[in-house]
Amino acid sequence: MSFEKNIRSEFVRILGKEWVKDDQVTLYTYRCDGLALYTAPPMGVLFPGTVQELSSVIKLLNQYKISFVARGAGTGLSGGAVPQEGSVIIEMARFKEVHEVDWVNRTITVGPGVINLHITENVHSHGYHYAPDPSSQKACTIGGNVAENSGGPHTLKYGVTVNHVLGIEMVLPDGELVTLGGKHLGMPGPDLLGLVTGSEGTFGIISKIICRLTPNPEKAVTLLGIYTSVRNACESVSSIIRHGIIPAAMEMLDKITISAVEKALKPGFPLDAEAVLIVELDGLADGLDAEAETVEKLLKETGATKVNRAQDEAERAKIWRARKEAFGAIGQISPSYYVQDGVIPRSKLPEVLDEITAIGKKHGLTVANVFHAGDGNLHPLILYDYENPEEVEKSHKIGEEILEDLIKFGGTLSGEHGIGIEKAEWMSDLYSETSLANMQNVRVFFNPENLLNPGKIFPHPGRCAESKAGTPPPNLSAVNKTKLVAAKSGIAV
């Protein structure tokens, strides 16, 4: 599939020849996002460079009733940027300008193609940073972060993307340009900005974002608790929160993940540990050491055999590199992996992790765990060989059973990766028909003809049973025909 000649010429007129692509290499490159469990080629890929070009191509697509989907860095892990129904991909990588830094209002205005980490790099020397820090922040773009309402290790204390975006400029599916929010909190009227954040690119295509800047803490203390039991590490998490302490971050890695990061990064984690718990405290220097001593005591009381404290910034960076590059390190021990993204109450962590391990053993595959322990956002990694069709099928079944468990224990389907294609058929297990209808009515308000990113988030009538059995949605091919990009390129969450 590619552009019809007359449509292609109109896109070339708007964008220029080099920014309209439908060759086979480009179509293959853009067939999936970081999940790569499902693939589908787009009709073509457009690369607008200005908001006027973006609006013009959307109006043209709307005129011809061609569906389309926005894409950033492609690091998403729910199939949200997979082009269903032969959609055209609108690649937003050229929108990478830092428009303004407003030190008075503590904001930075950027294009959606700006890399998450680059926002902090632009302001760090002035005493500020951008708080949401997904582990893929070296690669993921801020536009995608807004679409998925991304989190990260330090959002336990500071909040997720919706808490740090004050305004957006967005092109609606008919080409109209609108602005939501502004440079300060508390804009009057309905919170449309909060509604759009996390809508997974189904309401509009964002062209500009106003981000809130957070002052750098005076001091940070990073502790590493070492455990002979994953259950004890989970108990430590609950104990810290129960004592009224909210760390900046609490992240857990199990024995399998420790082995992988030691092979790849050599942070010095003990290979005989069943789990390690990273706890970071930050804030005013006065009193922080005392709080760290309290946390250290709590860790030991709940089963930590040892607690190490990073002695300088280099040690702290080594610990955090191990956490943030843990997913990529899995490539050292497995040719591929499939990651889940559910959330459960913190109190249920021990039981759910035990069940996840049992599910993996039942199907004969290993499941590693590395996750945001403080807010119960789990990231089980199902390890398998993409060249083995039987293991591919098993990975699907394990993923399904994990989702069933999350719902059973009072959890939800996603903490930050989104629903996308991957979990759409599970939404009916979580919400009533009335709730799903209300959600879709909101989408219709923004996207009345469903031309923007169709086939995402919501279940397809009559397809629930077959999709849960591992049958890919229409126009999608299974992972055994495609190598897992995520495992090979080190995309992390």
Kinemage of the C-alpha trace (Angstrom):
@kinemage 1
@onewidth
@group {chain A} dominant
@subgroup {mainchain}
@vectorlist {calphas} color= white
{ca met a 1} P 0.000 0.000 0.000
{ca ser a 2} L 1.189 3.537 -0.796
{ca phe a 3} L -0.192 6.978 -1.631
{ca glu a 4} L -2.308 7.360 -4.742
{ca lys a 5} L -0.534 9.549 -7.259
{ca asn a 6} L -2.877 12.550 -7.030
{ca ile a 7} L -2.914 12.536 -3.206
{ca arg a 8} L 0.855 12.166 -3.053
{ca ser a 9} L 1.346 15.194 -5.300
{ca glu a 10} L -0.814 17.293 -2.988
{ca phe a 11} L 1.233 16.244 0.044
{ca val a 12} L 4.432 17.076 -1.865
{ca arg a 13} L 3.011 20.511 -2.686
{ca ile a 14} L 2.440 21.192 1.032
{ca leu a 15} L 5.559 19.597 2.556
{ca gly a 16} L 8.161 19.228 -0.182
{ca lys a 17} L 9.285 16.008 -1.838
{ca glu a 18} L 11.756 14.913 0.863
{ca trp a 19} L 9.071 14.978 3.588
{ca val a 20} L 6.602 12.637 1.876
{ca lys a 21} L 7.671 8.983 2.019
{ca asp a 22} L 5.986 5.760 0.969
{ca asp a 23} L 8.924 3.615 -0.107
{ca gln a 24} L 9.141 0.060 1.193
{ca val a 25} L 11.991 0.768 3.626
{ca thr a 26} L 10.058 3.597 5.295
{ca leu a 27} L 6.830 1.587 5.432
{ca tyr a 28} L 8.693 -1.309 7.073
{ca thr a 29} L 10.432 0.994 9.551
{ca tyr a 30} L 7.151 2.540 10.699
{ca arg a 31} L 5.155 -0.702 10.962
{ca cys a 32} L 5.291 -0.836 14.786
{ca asp a 33} L 6.298 1.011 17.914
{ca gly a 34} L 8.439 -0.242 20.804
{ca leu a 35} L 6.059 -3.078 21.634
{ca ala a 36} L 6.514 -4.844 18.271
{ca leu a 37} L 4.073 -7.595 19.259
{ca tyr a 38} L 1.896 -6.461 16.375
{ca thr a 39} L 2.886 -4.806 13.115
{ca ala a 40} L 1.062 -3.161 10.232
{ca pro a 41} L 2.489 -1.003 7.431
{ca pro a 42} L 1.176 2.539 7.011
{ca met a 43} L -0.059 3.952 3.719
{ca gly a 44} L 2.810 6.418 3.965
{ca val a 45} L 4.642 8.742 6.327
{ca leu a 46} L 4.413 12.548 6.362
{ca phe a 47} L 6.934 14.815 8.095
{ca pro a 48} L 5.391 18.272 8.681
{ca gly a 49} L 7.749 20.911 10.052
{ca thr a 50} L 5.377 23.740 11.010
{ca val a 51} L 1.936 23.933 12.563
{ca gln a 52} L 0.630 25.370 9.288
{ca glu a 53} L 1.912 22.325 7.387
{ca leu a 54} L 0.469 20.027 10.033
{ca ser a 55} L -2.954 21.659 9.791
{ca ser a 56} L -2.875 21.571 5.986
{ca val a 57} L -2.073 17.866 5.703
{ca ile a 58} L -4.717 17.008 8.309
{ca lys a 59} L -7.327 18.964 6.349
{ca leu a 60} L -6.323 17.087 3.216
{ca leu a 61} L -6.517 13.719 4.970
{ca asn a 62} L -9.909 14.709 6.345
{ca gln a 63} L -11.069 15.678 2.842
{ca tyr a 64} L -10.161 12.239 1.462
{ca lys a 65} L -11.385 10.445 4.624
{ca ile a 66} L -7.992 8.803 5.159
{ca ser a 67} L -7.220 7.806 8.751
{ca phe a 68} L -3.979 8.987 10.327
{ca val a 69} L -1.935 8.642 13.502
{ca ala a 70} L 0.709 10.875 15.106
{ca arg a 71} L 4.046 9.341 16.039
{ca gly a 72} L 6.996 10.629 18.026
{ca ala a 73} L 10.085 8.574 18.842
{ca gly a 74} L 8.206 5.277 18.587
{ca thr a 75} L 9.159 4.152 22.108
{ca gly a 76} L 5.547 3.430 23.089
{ca leu a 77} L 4.834 -0.025 24.489
{ca ser a 78} L 1.136 -0.603 23.838
{ca gly a 79} L 0.915 -0.447 20.035
{ca gly a 80} L -0.491 3.072 20.201
{ca ala a 81} L 1.422 4.242 17.105
{ca val a 82} L 0.694 1.135 14.980
{ca pro a 83} L -1.168 2.327 11.858
{ca gln a 84} L -4.443 0.410 11.671
{ca glu a 85} L -6.702 0.447 8.607
{ca gly a 86} L -3.775 1.524 6.410
{ca ser a 87} L -3.504 4.821 8.263
{ca val a 88} L -1.042 7.528 7.297
{ca ile a 89} L 1.596 8.237 9.946
{ca ile a 90} L 2.314 11.865 10.770
{ca glu a 91} L 5.844 11.883 12.151
{ca met a 92} L 6.384 14.781 14.587
{ca ala a 93} L 10.186 14.538 14.884
{ca arg a 94} L 10.726 17.931 13.194
{ca phe a 95} L 8.812 19.720 15.971
{ca lys a 96} L 11.874 19.811 18.218
{ca glu a 97} L 12.228 23.505 18.979
{ca val a 98} L 12.525 24.963 22.463
{ca his a 99} L 10.318 28.006 21.953
{ca glu a 100} L 10.688 29.821 25.270
{ca val a 101} L 11.935 29.484 28.822
{ca asp a 102} L 9.976 31.707 31.218
{ca trp a 103} L 11.937 31.929 34.473
{ca val a 104} L 9.315 34.138 36.141
{ca asn a 105} L 6.482 31.652 35.604
{ca arg a 106} L 8.855 28.646 35.776
{ca thr a 107} L 7.758 27.205 32.447
{ca ile a 108} L 9.374 25.954 29.268
{ca thr a 109} L 7.482 25.852 25.982
{ca val a 110} L 8.611 23.140 23.578
{ca gly a 111} L 7.621 21.262 20.452
{ca pro a 112} L 6.277 17.707 20.864
{ca gly a 113} L 9.387 16.266 19.210
{ca val a 114} L 11.710 17.451 21.991
{ca ile a 115} L 13.329 14.561 23.876
{ca asn a 116} L 12.196 14.366 27.504
{ca leu a 117} L 15.738 14.541 28.931
{ca his a 118} L 16.615 17.563 26.785
{ca ile a 119} L 14.053 19.659 28.679
{ca thr a 120} L 15.955 19.165 31.920
{ca glu a 121} L 19.289 19.677 30.156
{ca asn a 122} L 18.070 23.083 28.973
{ca val a 123} L 17.299 24.337 32.478
{ca his a 124} L 19.330 22.282 34.957
{ca ser a 125} L 22.198 24.762 35.257
{ca his a 126} L 19.642 27.417 36.256
{ca gly a 127} L 18.406 25.288 39.153
{ca tyr a 128} L 15.393 23.569 37.576
{ca his a 129} L 14.348 20.284 35.998
{ca tyr a 130} L 11.348 18.604 34.391
{ca ala a 131} L 10.121 16.072 36.951
{ca pro a 132} L 8.457 13.195 35.010
{ca asp a 133} L 11.365 10.914 34.104
{ca pro a 134} L 10.364 7.731 32.259
{ca ser a 135} L 13.301 5.376 31.945
{ca ser a 136} L 13.251 5.899 28.180
{ca gln a 137} L 13.735 9.636 28.743
{ca lys a 138} L 16.929 9.631 26.665
{ca ala a 139} L 14.822 8.688 23.635
{ca cys a 140} L 11.110 9.364 24.235
{ca thr a 141} L 9.560 12.668 23.186
{ca ile a 142} L 7.433 14.973 25.284
{ca gly a 143} L 4.531 14.734 22.826
{ca gly a 144} L 4.330 10.987 23.396
{ca asn a 145} L 4.624 11.533 27.151
{ca val a 146} L 1.558 13.782 27.052
{ca ala a 147} L -0.357 11.297 24.897
{ca glu a 148} L 0.288 8.458 27.365
{ca asn a 149} L 0.425 10.522 30.580
{ca ser a 150} L 3.852 8.986 31.227
{ca gly a 151} L 5.315 8.514 34.677
{ca gly a 152} L 8.763 7.431 35.814
{ca pro a 153} L 10.619 6.596 39.021
{ca his a 154} L 10.451 10.085 40.549
{ca thr a 155} L 6.738 10.604 39.969
{ca leu a 156} L 5.992 8.866 43.270
{ca lys a 157} L 6.622 12.213 44.956
{ca tyr a 158} L 6.273 14.685 42.110
{ca gly a 159} L 3.379 13.356 40.033
{ca val a 160} L 2.994 12.192 36.430
{ca thr a 161} L 2.876 14.168 33.182
{ca val a 162} L -0.592 15.648 33.757
{ca asn a 163} L 0.751 17.354 36.897
{ca his a 164} L 3.540 19.075 34.958
{ca val a 165} L 1.888 20.240 31.732
{ca leu a 166} L 0.192 23.630 31.959
{ca gly a 167} L -0.863 24.200 28.367
{ca ile a 168} L -0.877 22.738 24.887
{ca glu a 169} L -1.464 23.830 21.317
{ca met a 170} L -3.266 21.097 19.381
{ca val a 171} L -4.576 20.485 15.872
{ca leu a 172} L -7.955 18.753 15.871
{ca pro a 173} L -8.788 15.953 13.399
{ca asp a 174} L -10.432 18.461 11.038
{ca gly a 175} L -7.347 20.715 10.965
{ca glu a 176} L -8.561 23.366 13.431
{ca leu a 177} L -5.877 24.767 15.752
{ca val a 178} L -6.861 25.128 19.420
{ca thr a 179} L -5.066 26.107 22.634
{ca leu a 180} L -5.788 24.573 26.028
{ca gly a 181} L -4.456 25.867 29.350
{ca gly a 182} L -1.735 28.493 29.696
{ca lys a 183} L 1.314 29.381 31.768
{ca his a 184} L -0.254 28.886 35.164
{ca leu a 185} L -2.445 26.435 37.050
{ca gly a 186} L -6.134 26.972 37.672
{ca met a 187} L -7.394 28.046 34.249
{ca pro a 188} L -11.184 28.575 34.403
{ca gly a 189} L -13.648 26.174 32.819
{ca pro a 190} L -13.639 22.395 32.329
{ca asp a 191} L -10.248 20.726 32.547
{ca leu a 192} L -9.904 19.883 28.861
{ca leu a 193} L -6.125 19.849 29.248
{ca gly a 194} L -6.378 17.037 31.791
{ca leu a 195} L -8.803 15.237 29.501
{ca val a 196} L -6.434 15.363 26.516
{ca thr a 197} L -3.402 14.267 28.552
{ca gly a 198} L -3.447 10.484 28.403
{ca ser a 199} L -5.941 10.288 25.511
{ca glu a 200} L -3.355 8.314 23.494
{ca gly a 201} L -3.421 10.507 20.406
{ca thr a 202} L -7.128 10.038 19.702
{ca phe a 203} L -8.317 13.621 20.359
{ca gly a 204} L -5.844 15.720 18.383
{ca ile a 205} L -2.192 16.131 17.404
{ca ile a 206} L -0.205 18.273 19.814
{ca ser a 207} L 2.038 20.907 18.242
{ca lys a 208} L 3.298 22.819 21.301
{ca ile a 209} L 3.524 22.097 25.037
{ca ile a 210} L 3.996 24.370 28.060
{ca cys a 211} L 5.767 22.379 30.782
{ca arg a 212} L 6.048 23.290 34.444
{ca leu a 213} L 9.599 23.456 35.800
{ca thr a 214} L 10.483 22.117 39.245
{ca pro a 215} L 13.321 23.550 41.372
{ca asn a 216} L 16.221 21.147 41.852
{ca pro a 217} L 16.302 19.712 45.378
{ca glu a 218} L 19.074 20.937 47.669
{ca lys a 219} L 20.139 17.378 48.344
{ca ala a 220} L 19.344 13.785 47.423
{ca val a 221} L 20.143 10.595 49.336
{ca thr a 222} L 19.988 7.276 47.500
{ca leu a 223} L 19.745 4.015 49.451
{ca leu a 224} L 20.013 0.467 48.123
{ca gly a 225} L 18.339 -2.199 50.237
{ca ile a 226} L 19.449 -5.791 49.627
{ca tyr a 227} L 17.056 -8.680 50.290
{ca thr a 228} L 16.917 -12.461 50.413
{ca ser a 229} L 13.178 -12.287 49.652
{ca val a 230} L 11.062 -10.263 47.218
{ca arg a 231} L 8.257 -10.373 49.787
{ca asn a 232} L 10.455 -8.635 52.379
{ca ala a 233} L 11.318 -5.903 49.869
{ca cys a 234} L 7.598 -5.366 49.304
{ca glu a 235} L 7.046 -5.135 53.062
{ca ser a 236} L 9.690 -2.408 53.218
{ca val a 237} L 7.758 -0.351 50.683
{ca ser a 238} L 4.585 -0.525 52.758
{ca ser a 239} L 6.468 0.211 55.981
{ca ile a 240} L 8.005 3.417 54.617
{ca ile a 241} L 4.673 4.751 53.366
{ca arg a 242} L 2.924 3.680 56.573
{ca his a 243} L 5.375 5.835 58.558
{ca gly a 244} L 4.317 8.916 56.587
{ca ile a 245} L 7.486 9.150 54.478
{ca ile a 246} L 7.060 9.784 50.746
{ca pro a 247} L 10.400 9.194 49.007
{ca ala a 248} L 11.147 10.748 45.652
{ca ala a 249} L 11.352 7.207 44.270
{ca met a 250} L 11.112 3.546 45.299
{ca glu a 251} L 12.133 1.055 42.609
{ca met a 252} L 12.516 -2.717 42.859
{ca leu a 253} L 14.574 -5.181 40.790
{ca asp a 254} L 14.350 -8.945 41.268
{ca lys a 255} L 17.125 -11.550 41.025
{ca ile a 256} L 16.710 -12.142 37.282
{ca thr a 257} L 16.916 -8.435 36.514
{ca ile a 258} L 19.894 -8.011 38.860
{ca ser a 259} L 21.736 -10.700 36.886
{ca ala a 260} L 20.982 -8.913 33.603
{ca val a 261} L 22.096 -5.453 34.744
{ca glu a 262} L 25.263 -6.866 36.271
{ca lys a 263} L 26.171 -8.489 32.957
{ca ala a 264} L 25.436 -5.322 30.987
{ca leu a 265} L 26.282 -2.433 33.315
{ca lys a 266} L 28.140 -3.800 36.368
{ca pro a 267} L 26.620 -1.473 38.991
{ca gly a 268} L 27.850 -3.729 41.807
{ca phe a 269} L 24.530 -5.295 42.814
{ca pro a 270} L 24.980 -8.604 44.696
{ca leu a 271} L 24.192 -11.583 42.469
{ca asp a 272} L 23.002 -13.670 45.420
{ca ala a 273} L 20.266 -11.165 46.340
{ca glu a 274} L 16.653 -12.086 45.564
{ca ala a 275} L 15.769 -8.399 45.222
{ca val a 276} L 17.126 -4.901 45.629
{ca leu a 277} L 15.066 -1.838 46.525
{ca ile a 278} L 16.222 1.623 45.465
{ca val a 279} L 14.923 4.351 47.762
{ca glu a 280} L 15.698 7.982 47.005
{ca leu a 281} L 14.919 10.870 49.343
{ca asp a 282} L 15.314 14.481 48.312
{ca gly a 283} L 14.474 17.975 49.443
{ca leu a 284} L 15.976 20.491 51.856
{ca ala a 285} L 19.374 19.478 53.195
{ca asp a 286} L 18.308 20.128 56.793
{ca gly a 287} L 16.750 16.983 58.203
{ca leu a 288} L 17.301 14.805 55.140
{ca asp a 289} L 20.052 12.713 56.719
{ca ala a 290} L 17.856 12.045 59.724
{ca glu a 291} L 15.013 10.934 57.468
{ca ala a 292} L 17.443 8.677 55.570
{ca glu a 293} L 18.495 7.068 58.854
{ca thr a 294} L 14.840 6.399 59.663
{ca val a 295} L 14.302 4.793 56.267
{ca glu a 296} L 17.450 2.701 56.654
{ca lys a 297} L 16.150 1.449 59.995
{ca leu a 298} L 12.768 0.583 58.465
{ca leu a 299} L 14.421 -1.330 55.622
{ca lys a 300} L 16.414 -3.445 58.054
{ca glu a 301} L 13.412 -4.038 60.298
{ca thr a 302} L 11.463 -5.452 57.352
{ca gly a 303} L 14.152 -7.806 56.117
{ca ala a 304} L 16.946 -5.947 54.335
{ca thr a 305} L 20.179 -7.808 55.040
{ca lys a 306} L 22.183 -4.735 54.126
{ca val a 307} L 21.538 -1.125 53.167
{ca asn a 308} L 24.092 0.756 51.070
{ca arg a 309} L 24.091 4.538 50.740
{ca ala a 310} L 25.482 6.206 47.607
{ca gln a 311} L 28.492 8.198 48.816
{ca asp a 312} L 28.657 10.647 45.942
{ca glu a 313} L 26.951 11.621 42.687
{ca ala a 314} L 28.913 9.016 40.719
{ca glu a 315} L 27.587 6.169 42.897
{ca arg a 316} L 24.081 7.574 42.737
{ca ala a 317} L 24.283 7.805 38.935
{ca lys a 318} L 25.501 4.204 38.716
{ca ile a 319} L 22.520 2.954 40.704
{ca trp a 320} L 20.044 4.920 38.614
{ca arg a 321} L 21.626 3.903 35.351
{ca ala a 322} L 21.128 0.267 36.377
{ca arg a 323} L 17.435 0.915 37.002
{ca lys a 324} L 16.749 3.036 33.939
{ca glu a 325} L 18.588 0.741 31.538
{ca ala a 326} L 17.341 -2.486 33.115
{ca phe a 327} L 14.973 -3.304 30.261
{ca gly a 328} L 17.713 -2.979 27.690
{ca ala a 329} L 19.982 -5.137 29.855
{ca ile a 330} L 17.476 -7.988 29.607
{ca gly a 331} L 18.878 -8.543 26.116
{ca gln a 332} L 21.901 -10.063 27.866
{ca ile a 333} L 19.847 -13.040 29.058
{ca ser a 334} L 16.946 -13.308 26.598
{ca pro a 335} L 16.531 -12.660 22.850
{ca ser a 336} L 13.227 -10.905 23.466
{ca tyr a 337} L 10.713 -9.940 26.116
{ca tyr a 338} L 7.117 -8.843 26.444
{ca val a 339} L 6.451 -6.252 29.156
{ca gln a 340} L 3.202 -5.660 31.031
{ca asp a 341} L 2.209 -2.416 32.746
{ca gly a 342} L -0.484 -2.933 35.343
{ca val a 343} L -1.068 -1.186 38.643
{ca ile a 344} L -2.139 -2.766 41.926
{ca pro a 345} L -2.588 -1.506 45.500
{ca arg a 346} L 0.790 -1.491 47.285
{ca ser a 347} L -0.630 -3.796 49.940
{ca lys a 348} L -1.133 -6.509 47.300
{ca leu a 349} L 2.431 -6.476 45.971
{ca pro a 350} L 3.646 -9.667 47.705
{ca glu a 351} L 0.673 -11.789 46.647
{ca val a 352} L 0.626 -10.537 43.051
{ca leu a 353} L 4.374 -11.002 42.548
{ca asp a 354} L 4.094 -14.563 43.881
{ca glu a 355} L 1.291 -15.264 41.427
{ca ile a 356} L 3.203 -13.749 38.500
{ca thr a 357} L 6.130 -16.064 39.242
{ca ala a 358} L 3.768 -19.046 39.441
{ca ile a 359} L 2.115 -18.131 36.124
{ca gly a 360} L 5.500 -18.045 34.391
{ca lys a 361} L 6.506 -21.414 35.839
{ca lys a 362} L 3.195 -22.970 34.807
{ca his a 363} L 3.847 -22.062 31.175
{ca gly a 364} L 7.576 -22.815 31.295
{ca leu a 365} L 8.850 -19.247 30.760
{ca thr a 366} L 10.782 -16.917 33.044
{ca val a 367} L 9.175 -13.672 34.211
{ca ala a 368} L 11.518 -10.970 35.511
{ca asn a 369} L 10.312 -8.015 37.559
{ca val a 370} L 11.516 -4.422 37.676
{ca phe a 371} L 8.970 -1.812 38.647
{ca his a 372} L 7.826 1.356 40.406
{ca ala a 373} L 7.284 -0.217 43.814
{ca gly a 374} L 6.155 2.987 45.518
{ca asp a 375} L 2.986 3.369 43.477
{ca gly a 376} L 2.375 -0.304 42.643
{ca asn a 377} L 3.069 0.102 38.915
{ca leu a 378} L 4.309 -3.345 37.857
{ca his a 379} L 6.415 -4.127 34.796
{ca pro a 380} L 6.659 -7.925 34.538
{ca leu a 381} L 9.037 -8.938 31.730
{ca ile a 382} L 8.064 -12.191 30.040
{ca leu a 383} L 11.259 -13.658 28.534
{ca tyr a 384} L 11.008 -15.796 25.401
{ca asp a 385} L 12.562 -16.567 22.023
{ca tyr a 386} L 10.868 -14.786 19.114
{ca glu a 387} L 12.069 -17.561 16.759
{ca asn a 388} L 10.055 -20.135 18.720
{ca pro a 389} L 6.309 -19.962 17.846
{ca glu a 390} L 5.395 -22.026 20.899
{ca glu a 391} L 7.126 -19.559 23.226
{ca val a 392} L 5.463 -16.652 21.411
{ca glu a 393} L 2.068 -18.191 22.144
{ca lys a 394} L 3.039 -18.851 25.756
{ca ser a 395} L 4.082 -15.232 26.216
{ca his a 396} L 0.602 -14.127 25.105
{ca lys a 397} L -1.058 -16.502 27.578
{ca ile a 398} L 1.164 -15.365 30.446
{ca gly a 399} L 0.383 -11.733 29.657
{ca glu a 400} L -3.335 -12.464 29.666
{ca glu a 401} L -3.199 -14.278 32.987
{ca ile a 402} L -1.197 -11.439 34.531
{ca leu a 403} L -3.864 -8.959 33.418
{ca glu a 404} L -6.564 -11.183 34.923
{ca asp a 405} L -4.670 -11.218 38.213
{ca leu a 406} L -4.214 -7.464 38.273
{ca ile a 407} L -7.935 -6.911 37.882
{ca lys a 408} L -8.722 -9.646 40.441
{ca phe a 409} L -6.564 -7.909 43.056
{ca gly a 410} L -8.261 -4.557 42.526
{ca gly a 411} L -5.741 -3.156 40.061
{ca thr a 412} L -5.976 -1.612 36.630
{ca leu a 413} L -4.588 -2.293 33.158
{ca ser a 414} L -1.963 0.400 32.736
{ca gly a 415} L 0.026 2.845 34.792
{ca glu a 416} L 1.770 4.730 31.979
{ca his a 417} L 2.178 2.691 28.778
{ca gly a 418} L -1.435 3.150 27.741
{ca ile a 419} L -4.086 0.788 26.399
{ca gly a 420} L -3.372 1.140 22.672
{ca ile a 421} L -3.973 -2.087 20.746
{ca glu a 422} L -2.496 -4.361 23.388
{ca lys a 423} L -5.151 -4.040 26.091
{ca ala a 424} L -8.170 -2.686 24.205
{ca glu a 425} L -10.130 -5.938 24.482
{ca trp a 426} L -9.580 -5.968 28.255
{ca met a 427} L -11.312 -2.641 28.831
{ca ser a 428} L -14.679 -4.427 29.006
{ca asp a 429} L -13.360 -6.454 31.961
{ca leu a 430} L -12.578 -3.249 33.824
{ca tyr a 431} L -15.490 -0.981 32.850
{ca ser a 432} L -19.208 -1.382 32.318
{ca glu a 433} L -20.789 -0.949 28.882
{ca thr a 434} L -22.209 2.377 30.033
{ca ser a 435} L -18.807 3.675 31.157
{ca leu a 436} L -17.174 2.598 27.889
{ca ala a 437} L -19.975 4.255 25.898
{ca asn a 438} L -19.479 7.493 27.839
{ca met a 439} L -15.735 7.420 27.152
{ca gln a 440} L -16.345 6.875 23.458
{ca asn a 441} L -18.844 9.728 23.376
{ca val a 442} L -16.084 12.028 24.623
{ca arg a 443} L -13.765 10.762 21.886
{ca val a 444} L -16.479 11.386 19.272
{ca phe a 445} L -16.693 15.009 20.431
{ca phe a 446} L -13.045 15.576 19.476
{ca asn a 447} L -12.769 12.969 16.710
{ca pro a 448} L -16.277 12.609 15.195
{ca glu a 449} L -15.298 10.561 12.124
{ca asn a 450} L -12.734 8.417 13.972
{ca leu a 451} L -10.055 9.319 11.425
{ca leu a 452} L -7.432 10.024 14.097
{ca asn a 453} L -5.761 6.880 15.466
{ca pro a 454} L -8.669 4.461 14.966
{ca gly a 455} L -8.811 1.058 16.625
{ca lys a 456} L -7.128 2.082 19.871
{ca ile a 457} L -8.191 1.994 23.549
{ca phe a 458} L -11.706 0.561 23.137
{ca pro a 459} L -12.772 -3.055 22.518
{ca his a 460} L -14.120 -4.058 19.124
{ca pro a 461} L -17.598 -5.609 19.282
{ca gly a 462} L -17.490 -9.379 18.754
{ca arg a 463} L -13.703 -9.609 18.908
{ca cys a 464} L -13.133 -9.806 22.659
{ca ala a 465} L -12.857 -13.586 22.932
{ca glu a 466} L -10.609 -14.124 19.922
{ca ser a 467} L -8.263 -11.274 20.792
{ca lys a 468} L -7.827 -12.549 24.342
{ca ala a 469} L -6.930 -15.917 22.868
{ca gly a 470} L -3.940 -14.309 21.202
{ca thr a 471} L -5.439 -13.535 17.764
{ca pro a 472} L -4.047 -10.223 16.492
{ca pro a 473} L -6.476 -7.493 15.446
{ca pro a 474} L -7.058 -7.079 11.679
{ca asn a 475} L -4.107 -5.887 9.571
{ca leu a 476} L -1.633 -6.960 12.248
{ca ser a 477} L 0.909 -9.765 12.122
{ca ala a 478} L 2.166 -11.732 15.128
{ca val a 479} L 5.532 -11.229 16.764
{ca asn a 480} L 7.005 -14.492 15.505
{ca lys a 481} L 7.270 -12.775 12.119
{ca thr a 482} L 9.010 -9.738 13.578
{ca lys a 483} L 12.008 -9.439 15.890
{ca leu a 484} L 11.289 -7.550 19.053
{ca val a 485} L 12.700 -4.108 18.490
{ca ala a 486} L 12.462 -3.222 22.172
{ca ala a 487} L 14.726 -6.000 23.384
{ca lys a 488} L 17.334 -5.289 20.743
{ca ser a 489} L 17.455 -1.522 21.041
{ca gly a 490} L 17.270 -1.204 24.816
{ca ile a 491} L 13.965 0.673 24.968
{ca ala a 492} L 13.032 0.944 28.631
{ca val a 493} L 10.147 1.982 30.774
